[in-house]
């Protein structure tokens, strides 16, 4: 049993972190939830009372610290944990990890045993299923990915790189239209292209993946040959994915998710439930031998790229980005 300290008590903690840890209660013990004030939080029909002082927890007994606070608060939290002795701790930070003005806090990362990112969009069930089909050669060489209102900024870049098995983004251009509508054209370092339609709206969001010999989509599409993904819904909860009508193979984590998650989770939705399912994968990997593939440096870079593109309409040369990132870290 691994002891976990959760820092934060907002929507992310109540709607995802605590429900995920509840599903994994045979593996993780929540030693405490640190908030600015003492309050009661709902978890699976019960309540958890927060603490308001880090001194109330003996960090020597903790293995994993999950931080889910506002981005502006993260530098202070990281600095305080490092000051108290964190060489044995695995630190899990939400994306975008740090604000540009707080990148100096990266120097404290070396104080921890490991620093990882809780980017659950790299483990969403439909993306995992699509990645399996791509890896098995079901649609041939991957060419292009379309996100129709189903991706959000740096989260979308993480998902795209996961689907394409890419490492970095090499080009982004953004076209603005009326209201909040934008279309981003993206190129990845392995030659795969992507088109992202904004704004994000998970209620209508869909995706289409184009390969050399076929397509993958989570909606009715006339293109052929098509591998069709569907969601197995139980009210607002997604309990699995079907490929051409056949359920994806189940795992132990699917069973734990089904046993622990229902409509009582605050503000649960199809996307919210899939994020909890993705978070299960990341939590299990956090203290295991296999570390998640999305690193703090990835999250920081993706966030910086998106912020620049939204201001300029394009992504500067990599050398310019490197200089900007270096200046931010040293400031």
Sine and cosine of phi, psi and omega as CSV:
sin_phi,cos_phi,sin_psi,cos_psi,sin_omega,cos_omega
0.00,0.00,0.85,-0.53,-0.02,-1.00
-0.99,-0.15,0.72,-0.69,-0.04,-1.00
-1.00,0.00,0.71,-0.70,-0.11,-0.99
-0.84,-0.54,0.68,-0.73,0.19,-0.98
-0.95,-0.32,0.81,-0.58,0.07,-1.00
-0.98,-0.22,0.77,-0.63,0.04,-1.00
-0.92,-0.39,0.89,-0.45,-0.07,-1.00
0.82,-0.58,0.43,-0.90,-0.01,-1.00
-0.54,-0.84,0.44,0.90,-0.02,-1.00
-1.00,-0.01,-0.34,-0.94,-0.07,-1.00
-0.87,0.49,-0.63,0.78,-0.02,-1.00
-0.89,0.46,-0.68,0.73,0.00,-1.00
-0.93,0.37,-0.75,0.66,-0.07,-1.00
-0.94,0.35,-0.61,0.79,-0.10,-1.00
-1.00,-0.05,-0.18,0.98,-0.05,-1.00
-0.63,-0.78,-0.82,0.57,-0.13,-0.99
-0.90,0.44,-0.80,0.60,-0.02,-1.00
-0.92,0.40,-0.66,0.75,0.10,-0.99
-0.86,0.50,-0.64,0.77,0.03,-1.00
-0.91,0.42,-0.69,0.72,0.03,-1.00
-0.92,0.40,-0.52,0.85,0.08,-1.00
-0.89,0.46,-0.68,0.73,0.05,-1.00
-0.87,0.50,-0.53,0.85,-0.07,-1.00
-0.97,-0.23,0.48,0.88,-0.10,-0.99
-0.93,0.38,-0.23,0.97,0.11,-0.99
-0.99,0.14,-0.13,0.99,-0.01,-1.00
-0.89,-0.46,-0.50,0.86,-0.07,-1.00
-0.82,-0.58,0.65,-0.76,0.13,-0.99
-0.93,-0.38,0.84,-0.54,0.05,-1.00
-0.98,0.21,0.97,-0.25,-0.04,-1.00
-0.97,0.25,-0.43,0.90,0.01,-1.00
-0.01,-1.00,0.41,-0.91,0.11,-0.99
-0.85,-0.53,0.92,-0.40,-0.07,-1.00
-1.00,-0.03,0.82,-0.58,0.03,-1.00
-0.72,-0.69,0.11,-0.99,0.02,-1.00
-0.95,0.31,-0.45,0.89,0.04,-1.00
-0.69,-0.72,0.35,-0.94,0.07,-1.00
-0.97,0.23,0.80,-0.60,0.00,-1.00
-0.46,-0.89,0.20,-0.98,0.05,-1.00
-0.97,-0.24,0.74,-0.67,0.01,-1.00
-0.90,-0.43,0.65,-0.76,0.01,-1.00
-0.98,0.19,0.70,-0.71,0.07,-1.00
-0.57,-0.82,0.93,-0.37,0.10,-0.99
0.78,0.63,0.72,0.69,0.03,-1.00
0.98,0.18,-0.01,1.00,0.05,-1.00
-0.89,-0.45,-0.12,-0.99,0.04,-1.00
-0.74,-0.67,0.51,-0.86,0.11,-0.99
-0.88,-0.47,0.76,-0.65,0.03,-1.00
-1.00,-0.08,0.81,-0.59,-0.04,-1.00
-0.98,0.22,0.26,-0.97,0.16,-0.99
-0.93,-0.37,0.38,-0.92,-0.03,-1.00
-0.87,-0.49,0.19,0.98,0.04,-1.00
-0.68,-0.73,0.75,-0.66,0.06,-1.00
-0.90,0.43,-0.47,0.88,0.02,-1.00
-0.88,0.48,-0.33,0.94,-0.03,-1.00
-0.96,0.29,-0.16,0.99,-0.01,-1.00
-0.90,-0.44,0.72,-0.69,0.11,-0.99
-1.00,0.08,0.98,-0.19,-0.07,-1.00
-0.88,0.48,-0.34,0.94,0.01,-1.00
-0.91,0.41,-0.35,0.94,-0.01,-1.00
-1.00,-0.09,-0.01,1.00,-0.08,-1.00
-0.98,-0.18,0.65,-0.76,0.08,-1.00
-0.96,-0.28,-0.57,0.82,-0.08,-1.00
-0.77,-0.63,0.74,-0.67,0.11,-0.99
-0.90,-0.44,0.87,-0.49,0.03,-1.00
-0.98,-0.21,0.89,-0.45,-0.05,-1.00
-0.97,-0.26,0.87,-0.49,0.02,-1.00
-0.68,-0.73,0.96,0.29,0.02,-1.00
-0.85,-0.53,0.02,-1.00,0.06,-1.00
-0.89,0.45,0.50,-0.87,-0.07,-1.00
-0.84,0.54,-0.59,0.81,-0.01,-1.00
-0.90,0.44,-0.44,0.90,-0.03,-1.00
-0.99,0.12,-0.31,0.95,-0.13,-0.99
-0.88,0.48,-0.72,0.70,0.00,-1.00
-0.81,0.58,-0.67,0.74,0.01,-1.00
-0.90,0.43,-0.67,0.75,0.00,-1.00
-0.90,0.43,-0.72,0.69,0.00,-1.00
-0.88,0.48,-0.70,0.71,0.00,-1.00
-0.88,0.47,-0.69,0.73,-0.03,-1.00
-0.92,0.40,-0.67,0.74,0.03,-1.00
-0.90,0.43,-0.69,0.72,0.01,-1.00
-0.88,0.47,-0.61,0.79,-0.01,-1.00
-0.91,0.42,-0.48,0.88,-0.07,-1.00
-1.00,0.02,-0.02,1.00,0.00,-1.00
0.99,-0.10,0.98,-0.19,-0.15,-0.99
-0.79,-0.61,0.29,0.96,-0.12,-0.99
-0.88,0.47,-0.37,0.93,-0.03,-1.00
-0.99,-0.14,-0.06,1.00,-0.15,-0.99
-1.00,-0.06,0.65,-0.76,0.28,-0.96
-1.00,-0.06,0.81,-0.59,-0.05,-1.00
-0.96,-0.30,0.84,-0.54,0.03,-1.00
-0.94,-0.35,0.88,-0.48,-0.05,-1.00
-0.92,-0.39,0.62,-0.78,0.10,-0.99
-0.95,0.30,0.48,-0.88,0.17,-0.99
-0.94,0.33,0.55,-0.84,0.16,0.99
-1.00,0.02,0.39,0.92,0.07,-1.00
0.97,0.25,-0.93,0.37,-0.04,-1.00
-0.66,-0.75,0.52,-0.86,0.11,-0.99
-0.97,0.25,0.43,-0.90,0.03,-1.00
-0.78,0.62,-0.60,0.80,-0.01,-1.00
-0.97,0.26,-0.16,0.99,-0.04,-1.00
-0.91,-0.42,0.29,0.96,-0.06,-1.00
-0.93,0.37,-0.24,0.97,0.07,-1.00
-0.87,0.49,-0.37,0.93,-0.02,-1.00
-0.94,0.35,-0.20,0.98,0.04,-1.00
-0.88,0.48,-0.39,0.92,-0.01,-1.00
-0.91,0.41,-0.33,0.94,0.02,-1.00
-1.00,0.09,-0.19,0.98,-0.04,-1.00
-0.86,0.51,-0.54,0.84,-0.02,-1.00
-0.92,0.39,-0.21,0.98,0.01,-1.00
-0.97,0.23,-0.23,0.97,-0.06,-1.00
-0.97,-0.22,0.39,-0.92,0.07,-1.00
-0.89,0.45,-0.64,0.77,0.01,-1.00
-0.35,-0.94,0.60,-0.80,0.10,-1.00
-0.84,-0.54,0.85,-0.53,-0.04,-1.00
-0.78,-0.62,0.09,-1.00,-0.11,-0.99
-0.85,-0.53,0.73,-0.69,0.01,-1.00
-1.00,0.00,0.87,0.50,0.02,-1.00
-1.00,0.03,1.00,0.05,-0.13,-0.99
-0.95,0.32,-0.22,0.97,0.01,-1.00
-0.94,0.35,-0.25,0.97,0.08,-1.00
-0.99,0.13,-0.05,1.00,-0.01,-1.00
-0.78,-0.63,0.35,0.94,0.06,-1.00
-0.91,0.41,0.69,-0.72,-0.07,-1.00
-0.78,0.63,-0.70,0.71,0.00,-1.00
-0.92,0.40,-0.56,0.83,0.03,-1.00
-0.95,0.32,-0.60,0.80,0.06,-1.00
-0.89,0.45,-0.68,0.73,0.03,-1.00
-0.90,0.44,-0.69,0.72,0.01,-1.00
-0.90,0.44,-0.65,0.76,0.01,-1.00
-0.89,0.46,-0.61,0.79,0.04,-1.00
-0.89,0.46,-0.69,0.72,0.02,-1.00
-0.89,0.46,-0.68,0.74,0.02,-1.00
-0.89,0.45,-0.73,0.68,-0.03,-1.00
-0.89,0.45,-0.51,0.86,0.01,-1.00
-0.99,0.13,0.04,1.00,0.04,-1.00
0.97,0.23,0.35,0.94,-0.10,-1.00
-0.92,0.40,-0.44,0.90,0.00,-1.00
-0.84,-0.54,0.26,0.97,-0.03,-1.00
0.96,0.29,-0.30,-0.95,-0.03,-1.00
-0.89,0.45,0.75,-0.67,-0.01,-1.00
-0.94,0.35,0.74,-0.67,-0.01,-1.00
-0.93,-0.37,-0.78,0.63,-0.17,-0.98
-0.47,-0.88,0.53,-0.85,0.03,-1.00
-0.82,-0.58,0.73,-0.69,0.06,-1.00
-0.92,-0.40,0.82,-0.58,0.13,-0.99
-0.95,-0.33,0.95,-0.31,0.01,-1.00
-0.99,-0.10,1.00,-0.02,0.04,-1.00
0.87,0.49,0.44,0.90,-0.01,-1.00
-0.90,-0.43,0.12,0.99,-0.02,-1.00
-0.77,-0.64,0.55,-0.84,-0.01,-1.00
-0.81,-0.58,0.94,-0.34,0.19,-0.98
0.70,0.71,-0.85,-0.53,-0.08,-1.00
-0.91,0.41,-0.49,0.87,0.08,-1.00
-0.87,0.49,-0.67,0.74,-0.01,-1.00
-0.90,0.44,-0.66,0.75,0.03,-1.00
-0.88,0.47,-0.65,0.76,0.04,-1.00
-0.88,0.47,-0.70,0.71,0.00,-1.00
-0.90,0.44,-0.69,0.72,-0.01,-1.00
-0.88,0.48,-0.70,0.71,0.00,-1.00
-0.91,0.42,-0.60,0.80,0.05,-1.00
-0.90,0.44,-0.74,0.67,-0.02,-1.00
-0.88,0.47,-0.62,0.79,-0.08,-1.00
-1.00,-0.02,-0.04,1.00,-0.12,-0.99
0.80,0.60,0.66,0.75,0.01,-1.00
-0.98,-0.18,0.30,-0.96,-0.02,-1.00
-0.97,-0.23,-0.69,0.73,-0.08,-1.00
-0.67,-0.75,0.28,-0.96,0.13,-0.99
-0.99,-0.10,0.76,-0.65,-0.04,-1.00
-0.97,-0.24,-0.40,0.92,-0.01,-1.00
-0.45,-0.89,0.66,-0.75,0.17,-0.99
-0.63,-0.77,0.73,-0.68,0.19,-0.98
-0.79,-0.61,0.54,-0.84,-0.10,-1.00
-0.77,-0.63,0.76,-0.65,0.05,-1.00
-0.94,-0.35,0.77,-0.64,-0.03,-1.00
-0.99,-0.17,0.61,-0.79,0.05,-1.00
-0.77,-0.63,-0.15,-0.99,-0.04,-1.00
-0.87,0.50,0.55,-0.83,0.00,-1.00
0.92,0.40,-0.69,-0.72,-0.02,-1.00
-0.99,-0.14,0.19,0.98,-0.08,-1.00
-0.96,0.28,0.75,-0.66,0.08,-1.00
-0.59,-0.81,0.46,-0.89,0.15,-0.99
-0.82,-0.58,0.84,-0.54,0.02,-1.00
-0.96,-0.30,0.80,-0.60,0.11,-0.99
-0.98,-0.18,0.81,-0.59,-0.18,-0.98
-0.79,-0.61,0.65,-0.76,0.14,-0.99
-0.85,-0.53,0.68,-0.73,0.01,-1.00
-0.97,-0.24,0.26,-0.96,-0.14,-0.99
-0.93,0.38,-0.26,0.97,0.03,-1.00
-0.99,-0.16,0.22,0.98,0.08,-1.00
1.00,-0.04,-0.15,0.99,0.03,-1.00
-0.95,0.31,0.68,-0.73,0.03,-1.00
-0.97,-0.24,0.37,-0.93,0.05,-1.00
-0.56,-0.83,0.48,-0.88,0.08,-1.00
-0.77,-0.63,0.82,-0.58,-0.04,-1.00
-0.88,-0.47,0.86,-0.51,0.03,-1.00
-0.99,-0.11,0.81,-0.59,-0.01,-1.00
-0.88,-0.47,0.37,-0.93,0.17,0.99
-0.99,0.12,0.24,-0.97,0.09,-1.00
-0.92,0.39,0.70,-0.72,0.13,-0.99
-0.49,-0.87,1.00,-0.07,-0.10,-1.00
-0.88,0.47,-0.36,0.93,-0.01,-1.00
-0.92,0.39,-0.47,0.88,-0.01,-1.00
-0.86,-0.50,-0.07,1.00,-0.13,-0.99
-0.90,0.45,0.64,-0.76,0.03,-1.00
-0.63,-0.78,0.23,-0.97,0.09,-1.00
-0.65,-0.76,0.44,-0.90,0.02,-1.00
-0.71,-0.71,0.73,-0.68,0.00,-1.00
-0.86,-0.50,0.79,-0.61,-0.05,-1.00
-0.94,-0.34,0.82,-0.57,0.08,-1.00
-0.90,-0.43,0.05,-1.00,-0.03,-1.00
-0.90,0.44,-0.51,0.86,-0.08,-1.00
-0.82,-0.57,0.23,0.97,-0.01,-1.00
0.14,-0.99,-0.07,-1.00,-0.11,-0.99
-0.71,-0.70,0.37,-0.93,0.15,-0.99
-0.76,-0.65,0.72,-0.69,0.03,-1.00
-0.49,-0.87,0.43,-0.90,0.06,-1.00
-0.96,-0.28,0.50,0.87,0.06,-1.00
-0.45,-0.89,0.27,-0.96,0.03,-1.00
-0.91,0.42,0.83,-0.56,-0.09,-1.00
-0.62,-0.78,0.67,-0.75,-0.09,-1.00
-0.98,0.19,-0.17,0.98,-0.05,-1.00
-0.94,0.33,0.56,-0.83,-0.03,-1.00
-0.67,-0.74,0.41,-0.91,-0.16,0.99
-0.95,0.32,0.59,-0.81,-0.13,-0.99
-0.87,-0.49,0.73,-0.68,0.22,-0.98
-0.98,-0.19,0.92,-0.39,-0.14,-0.99
-1.00,-0.10,0.82,-0.57,0.08,-1.00
-0.99,-0.16,0.68,-0.73,0.07,-1.00
-0.74,-0.67,0.36,-0.93,-0.05,-1.00
-0.95,-0.30,0.72,-0.69,0.08,-1.00
-1.00,0.00,0.97,-0.24,-0.12,-0.99
-0.99,-0.13,0.66,-0.75,0.14,-0.99
-0.83,-0.55,1.00,0.06,-0.18,-0.98
0.91,0.42,-0.81,-0.59,0.01,-1.00
-1.00,0.04,0.04,1.00,-0.11,-0.99
-0.97,-0.22,0.80,-0.60,0.11,-0.99
-0.99,0.11,0.86,-0.51,-0.04,-1.00
-0.92,-0.38,0.39,0.92,0.07,-1.00
0.51,-0.86,0.16,-0.99,-0.01,-1.00
-0.83,-0.56,0.62,-0.78,0.10,-0.99
-0.94,-0.35,0.63,-0.78,0.09,-1.00
-0.91,-0.40,0.91,-0.42,-0.08,-1.00
0.80,0.61,0.64,0.77,0.05,-1.00
1.00,0.09,-0.07,1.00,-0.03,-1.00
-0.97,-0.25,0.82,-0.58,-0.01,-1.00
-0.88,0.47,0.62,-0.79,0.12,-0.99
-0.91,0.42,0.53,-0.85,0.02,-1.00
-0.83,0.57,0.69,-0.73,-0.02,-1.00
-1.00,0.07,0.44,-0.90,0.04,-1.00
-0.82,-0.58,0.10,-0.99,0.05,-1.00
-0.87,0.49,-0.60,0.80,0.00,-1.00
-0.92,0.40,-0.52,0.86,0.10,-0.99
-0.88,0.47,-0.68,0.73,0.01,-1.00
-0.91,0.42,-0.67,0.74,0.02,-1.00
-0.91,0.42,-0.63,0.78,0.05,-1.00
-0.89,0.47,-0.74,0.67,-0.03,-1.00
-0.89,0.46,-0.57,0.82,-0.01,-1.00
-0.97,0.26,-0.42,0.91,-0.13,-0.99
-0.96,-0.29,-0.27,0.96,-0.11,-0.99
-0.88,-0.47,0.77,-0.64,0.12,-0.99
-0.58,-0.82,-0.17,-0.98,-0.09,-1.00
-0.94,0.34,-0.07,1.00,0.01,-1.00
-0.98,0.20,-0.22,0.98,0.05,-1.00
-0.89,0.45,0.77,-0.64,-0.05,-1.00
-0.82,0.57,0.76,-0.65,0.07,-1.00
0.82,0.57,0.57,0.82,-0.03,-1.00
-0.92,0.39,0.58,-0.81,0.01,-1.00
-0.53,-0.85,0.20,-0.98,0.05,-1.00
-0.81,0.58,-0.75,0.66,0.01,-1.00
-0.92,0.39,-0.65,0.76,0.03,-1.00
-0.86,0.51,-0.65,0.76,0.01,-1.00
-0.93,0.38,-0.61,0.80,0.02,-1.00
-0.93,0.36,-0.54,0.84,0.06,-1.00
-0.92,0.40,-0.61,0.79,0.08,-1.00
-0.89,0.46,-0.70,0.72,0.01,-1.00
-0.88,0.47,-0.65,0.76,0.05,-1.00
-0.91,0.42,-0.62,0.79,-0.01,-1.00
-0.91,0.42,-0.53,0.85,0.08,-1.00
-0.83,0.56,-0.71,0.71,0.00,-1.00
-0.87,0.49,-0.69,0.72,-0.06,-1.00
-0.94,0.34,-0.61,0.79,0.02,-1.00
-0.91,0.41,-0.68,0.73,0.02,-1.00
-0.90,0.44,-0.65,0.76,0.00,-1.00
-0.95,0.31,-0.40,0.92,-0.13,-0.99
-0.86,0.51,-0.64,0.77,-0.04,-1.00
-0.94,-0.35,0.23,0.97,0.03,-1.00
-0.98,-0.22,-0.06,-1.00,-0.03,-1.00
-0.95,0.31,-0.49,0.87,-0.03,-1.00
-1.00,-0.06,0.92,-0.39,-0.02,-1.00
-1.00,0.02,0.55,-0.84,0.10,-0.99
-0.83,0.55,0.48,-0.88,-0.10,-0.99
-1.00,0.06,-0.10,1.00,-0.01,-1.00
-0.98,-0.18,0.92,-0.39,-0.15,-0.99
-0.99,-0.14,0.29,-0.96,0.07,-1.00
-0.81,0.58,-0.64,0.77,0.01,-1.00
-0.89,0.45,-0.58,0.82,0.06,-1.00
-0.89,0.45,-0.73,0.68,-0.04,-1.00
-0.89,0.45,-0.69,0.72,-0.01,-1.00
-0.90,0.44,-0.70,0.72,0.00,-1.00
-0.90,0.43,-0.71,0.71,-0.01,-1.00
-0.88,0.47,-0.67,0.74,0.00,-1.00
-0.91,0.42,-0.68,0.73,0.01,-1.00
-0.89,0.46,-0.67,0.74,0.00,-1.00
-0.88,0.47,-0.72,0.70,-0.02,-1.00
-0.90,0.44,-0.67,0.74,0.00,-1.00
-0.88,0.47,-0.65,0.76,0.00,-1.00
-0.92,0.39,-0.70,0.71,-0.01,-1.00
-0.89,0.46,-0.65,0.76,0.00,-1.00
-0.92,0.40,-0.41,0.91,0.04,-1.00
-1.00,0.01,-0.69,0.72,-0.12,-0.99
-0.99,-0.10,-0.44,0.90,-0.07,-1.00
1.00,-0.02,-0.06,1.00,0.02,-1.00
-0.43,-0.90,0.21,-0.98,0.01,-1.00
-0.98,-0.21,0.84,-0.54,0.04,-1.00
-0.90,0.44,0.16,-0.99,0.02,-1.00
-0.86,0.51,0.50,-0.87,-0.01,-1.00
-0.80,0.60,-0.58,0.81,-0.02,-1.00
-0.90,0.43,-0.58,0.81,0.03,-1.00
-0.93,0.38,-0.68,0.73,0.03,-1.00
-0.88,0.47,-0.65,0.76,0.01,-1.00
-0.88,0.48,-0.68,0.74,0.02,-1.00
-0.91,0.41,-0.67,0.74,0.02,-1.00
-0.88,0.47,-0.68,0.73,0.00,-1.00
-0.91,0.41,-0.65,0.76,0.02,-1.00
-0.90,0.44,-0.65,0.76,0.04,-1.00
-0.90,0.43,-0.63,0.78,-0.01,-1.00
-0.92,0.38,-0.65,0.76,-0.01,-1.00
-0.92,0.40,-0.60,0.80,-0.06,-1.00
-0.99,0.16,-0.29,0.96,-0.09,-1.00
-0.95,0.30,0.00,0.00,0.00,0.00
